[in-house]
């Protein structure tokens, strides 16, 4: 994984739990162009497993994952 450029899109999913973060991320990715980056922020620990699995299924690139005070930030390139 590498650091990403400034994301074209940001998805704030704080307070939402499975399956909403995966569903909303999939929906946002479907509306994006190839090469665009989305930043997804959430606080559901399950996303640490679910987002990499989603990226693999969709064939998109998980650029980075970070954690700060229980909030997880994912940068994903379509």
N, C-alpha and C positions, 0 to 999 in steps of 0.2 A: 504494500500500500504506500502511496505517496501523498504528500500534501497537495491540496487542490487549489485551483485558482478561485477567485471570488465567485461564489455560486450565483447562477441566474435566478434561482428560486430558493425560497426558504419555507419550510414546513414546521410549524410549532405544534407539537403533539403532547405537550406537558399536560399531565392529568388524564391522558387516554391510555387504556390498557388493551391488550390483545383481544380481538384481532384488528382493532381500529388502526394502529400505527402502520401495519403492513398493508391494509386495504387502502388507506389514504396515500401512502407512498407509491403503491402500484398505480393508483389513479393519477397522481401527479406526474409520474414518469411517462405514462401513456400520452400525456399532453405536451411533453417536451420534445425538442429536436435532438438528433444525434449529436453527441459531443457536449451538450449542456450539462451543467452540474447543479445538483440540488443539495441543500443542507437540511437535514432532518434532525430535529431536536425532540427528545422525549425523556420520560423518567421511568418507563416500564423496563425493569431489568431483563425481561424476556426478549426485548429487542436486540440484545447482544447476540442472541442466537438467531432470532427471526430475520433480522435485516441481512446478514450475510447469506442466509439461505434464500431469501427473496432475490437478492442480486444474482446469485448463481442460477436460479431458475429462470430469471428474465434475461440473462446474458449481459448484464450491465456491470460496471466496474465500481467496486467499493474502494474509494480512494483513501479514506481515513475514518477512524473511530476514536473518539476521545470521551473522557468522563470527567466531570467537574461537579462535585457536591451532589452526586446522585442524578445528574442530568447527563444524558448520552447524546453526543453529536456525531452524526454520520454524514460524510460527503460522498455522494454517489454520482458517477458520470454515466449518462445514457449512451 
